[in-house]
């Protein structure tokens, strides 16, 4: 299996966010996720990184 194809809980851990926040992200229409059946949603880590960078609005002195 491709190590870049990861589960939603694995993505949450890498992004250091809660699992519930990660599941809300995959519910977005603009978020790159793949559903292979019930409880089989996966994300491709390089696509997640690209998406995060495109949405990143962090400015000096602000928290993410």
MDAnalysis code that builds the backbone (N, CA, C; Angstrom):
import MDAnalysis as mda
import numpy as np

u = mda.Universe.empty(192, n_residues=64, atom_resindex=np.repeat(np.arange(64), 3), trajectory=True)
u.add_TopologyAttr("name", ["N", "CA", "C"] * 64)
u.add_TopologyAttr("resid", np.arange(1, 65))
u.add_TopologyAttr("resname", ["UNK", "UNK", "UNK", "UNK", "UNK", "UNK", "UNK", "UNK", "UNK", "UNK", "UNK", "UNK", "UNK", "UNK", "UNK", "UNK", "UNK", "UNK", "UNK", "UNK", "UNK", "UNK", "UNK", "UNK", "UNK", "UNK", "UNK", "UNK", "UNK", "UNK", "UNK", "UNK", "UNK", "UNK", "UNK", "UNK", "UNK", "UNK", "UNK", "UNK", "UNK", "UNK", "UNK", "UNK", "UNK", "UNK", "UNK", "UNK", "UNK", "UNK", "UNK", "UNK", "UNK", "UNK", "UNK", "UNK", "UNK", "UNK", "UNK", "UNK", "UNK", "UNK", "UNK", "UNK"])
u.atoms.positions = np.array([
    [0.844, -1.190, 0.000],
    [0.000, 0.000, 0.000],
    [0.883, 1.245, 0.000],
    [0.425, 2.252, -0.669],
    [1.149, 3.520, -0.749],
    [1.146, 4.210, 0.616],
    [2.328, 4.524, 1.165],
    [2.365, 5.160, 2.493],
    [1.787, 6.574, 2.507],
    [1.582, 7.164, 1.332],
    [0.986, 8.501, 1.265],
    [-0.537, 8.465, 1.277],
    [-1.128, 7.281, 1.105],
    [-2.577, 7.122, 1.171],
    [-2.917, 6.758, 2.609],
    [-3.529, 7.693, 3.338],
    [-3.703, 7.528, 4.780],
    [-5.166, 7.670, 5.191],
    [-5.460, 7.201, 6.392],
    [-6.812, 7.299, 6.946],
    [-7.048, 8.709, 7.500],
    [-8.286, 8.994, 7.785],
    [-8.634, 10.300, 8.344],
    [-8.004, 10.491, 9.738],
    [-8.037, 9.488, 10.625],
    [-7.354, 9.663, 11.911],
    [-5.836, 9.894, 11.763],
    [-5.210, 9.235, 10.787],
    [-3.783, 9.466, 10.538],
    [-3.543, 10.898, 10.062],
    [-4.445, 11.401, 9.207],
    [-4.334, 12.777, 8.743],
    [-4.479, 13.742, 9.915],
    [-5.438, 13.471, 10.791],
    [-5.645, 14.330, 11.960],
    [-4.380, 14.399, 12.801],
    [-3.748, 13.269, 12.991],
    [-2.519, 13.225, 13.789],
    [-1.409, 14.037, 13.121],
    [-1.247, 13.884, 11.804],
    [-0.203, 14.630, 11.086],
    [-0.453, 16.132, 11.114],
    [-1.723, 16.527, 11.030],
    [-2.069, 17.952, 11.042],
    [-2.188, 18.512, 12.462],
    [-2.153, 17.627, 13.436],
    [-2.297, 17.997, 14.840],
    [-3.635, 18.699, 15.098],
    [-4.690, 18.048, 14.588],
    [-6.054, 18.521, 14.803],
    [-6.872, 17.360, 15.349],
    [-8.049, 17.646, 15.858],
    [-8.906, 16.577, 16.379],
    [-9.463, 15.738, 15.228],
    [-9.870, 14.518, 15.560],
    [-10.478, 13.658, 14.548],
    [-11.773, 14.272, 14.039],
    [-12.544, 14.897, 14.937],
    [-13.810, 15.494, 14.491],
    [-13.563, 16.624, 13.494],
    [-12.527, 17.420, 13.728],
    [-12.170, 18.485, 12.776],
    [-11.736, 17.872, 11.439],
    [-10.978, 16.788, 11.493],
    [-10.538, 16.110, 10.264],
    [-11.732, 15.586, 9.476],
    [-12.710, 15.009, 10.165],
    [-13.908, 14.515, 9.472],
    [-14.738, 15.662, 8.892],
    [-14.741, 16.811, 9.559],
    [-15.415, 17.981, 8.976],
    [-14.694, 18.427, 7.708],
    [-13.369, 18.367, 7.717],
    [-12.604, 18.745, 6.520],
    [-12.960, 17.860, 5.332],
    [-13.016, 16.550, 5.551],
    [-13.298, 15.673, 4.410],
    [-14.725, 15.828, 3.907],
    [-15.578, 16.459, 4.692],
    [-16.934, 16.746, 4.246],
    [-17.023, 17.948, 3.313],
    [-15.947, 18.712, 3.239],
    [-15.924, 19.879, 2.352],
    [-15.821, 19.433, 0.898],
    [-16.510, 20.130, 0.017],
    [-16.475, 19.752, -1.400],
    [-15.125, 20.051, -2.044],
    [-14.362, 20.991, -1.471],
    [-13.073, 21.343, -2.068],
    [-11.894, 20.583, -1.445],
    [-12.185, 19.652, -0.536],
    [-11.115, 18.912, 0.132],
    [-10.855, 17.594, -0.590],
    [-9.589, 17.273, -0.857],
    [-9.256, 16.055, -1.613],
    [-9.334, 14.791, -0.756],
    [-10.425, 14.040, -0.889],
    [-10.565, 12.777, -0.166],
    [-11.189, 11.748, -1.097],
    [-10.990, 10.501, -0.761],
    [-11.456, 9.393, -1.592],
    [-12.213, 8.406, -0.727],
    [-13.427, 8.070, -1.142],
    [-14.259, 7.150, -0.386],
    [-14.303, 5.817, -1.127],
    [-13.834, 4.764, -0.473],
    [-13.804, 3.426, -1.058],
    [-14.898, 2.536, -0.477],
    [-15.880, 3.137, 0.150],
    [-16.963, 2.389, 0.768],
    [-17.176, 2.867, 2.191],
    [-18.120, 2.233, 2.884],
    [-18.432, 2.629, 4.245],
    [-17.196, 2.537, 5.137],
    [-16.889, 3.630, 5.825],
    [-15.746, 3.712, 6.741],
    [-14.414, 3.445, 6.042],
    [-14.336, 3.795, 4.769],
    [-13.120, 3.550, 3.999],
    [-12.621, 4.811, 3.304],
    [-12.766, 5.954, 3.948],
    [-12.294, 7.206, 3.364],
    [-10.792, 7.328, 3.571],
    [-10.101, 7.727, 2.533],
    [-8.658, 7.912, 2.585],
    [-8.309, 9.258, 1.958],
    [-7.138, 9.752, 2.327],
    [-6.610, 10.975, 1.715],
    [-5.194, 10.686, 1.240],
    [-4.803, 11.380, 0.193],
    [-3.450, 11.273, -0.339],
    [-2.665, 12.425, 0.261],
    [-1.706, 12.123, 1.131],
    [-1.028, 13.135, 1.927],
    [-0.473, 14.303, 1.101],
    [0.198, 14.082, -0.037],
    [0.686, 15.243, -0.811],
    [-0.443, 16.189, -1.247],
    [-1.627, 15.653, -1.540],
    [-2.763, 16.505, -1.912],
    [-3.260, 17.302, -0.711],
    [-3.243, 16.685, 0.471],
    [-3.653, 17.393, 1.689],
    [-2.691, 18.549, 1.959],
    [-1.398, 18.281, 1.857],
    [-0.408, 19.342, 2.073],
    [-0.617, 20.496, 1.096],
    [-0.866, 20.167, -0.160],
    [-1.103, 21.195, -1.178],
    [-2.361, 22.000, -0.843],
    [-3.438, 21.312, -0.420],
    [-4.686, 21.985, -0.065],
    [-4.468, 22.923, 1.120],
    [-3.768, 22.435, 2.152],
    [-3.512, 23.255, 3.340],
    [-2.730, 24.507, 2.954],
    [-1.696, 24.339, 2.146],
    [-0.893, 25.497, 1.722],
    [-1.727, 26.496, 0.932],
    [-2.674, 26.008, 0.133],
    [-3.509, 26.919, -0.663],
    [-4.505, 27.681, 0.212],
    [-4.835, 27.143, 1.375],
    [-5.786, 27.775, 2.286],
    [-5.105, 28.537, 3.402],
    [-3.813, 28.438, 3.487],
    [-3.040, 29.010, 4.598],
    [-3.085, 30.535, 4.573],
    [-3.535, 31.126, 5.688],
    [-3.609, 32.584, 5.790],
    [-2.914, 33.079, 7.044],
    [-2.027, 32.264, 7.591],
    [-1.327, 32.597, 8.840],
    [-0.487, 33.858, 8.652],
    [-0.662, 34.794, 9.551],
    [0.122, 36.027, 9.539],
    [0.912, 36.103, 10.827],
    [1.967, 36.856, 10.807],
    [2.817, 36.989, 11.984],
    [1.978, 37.415, 13.184],
    [2.158, 36.683, 14.294],
    [1.454, 37.010, 15.510],
    [0.111, 36.327, 15.674],
    [-0.386, 35.650, 14.618],
    [-1.662, 34.958, 14.696],
    [-1.422, 33.485, 14.932],
    [-2.384, 32.839, 15.541],
    [-2.311, 31.393, 15.705],
    [-3.075, 30.732, 14.584],
    [-2.693, 29.517, 14.275],
    [-3.348, 28.783, 13.188],
    [-4.510, 28.018, 13.743],
])
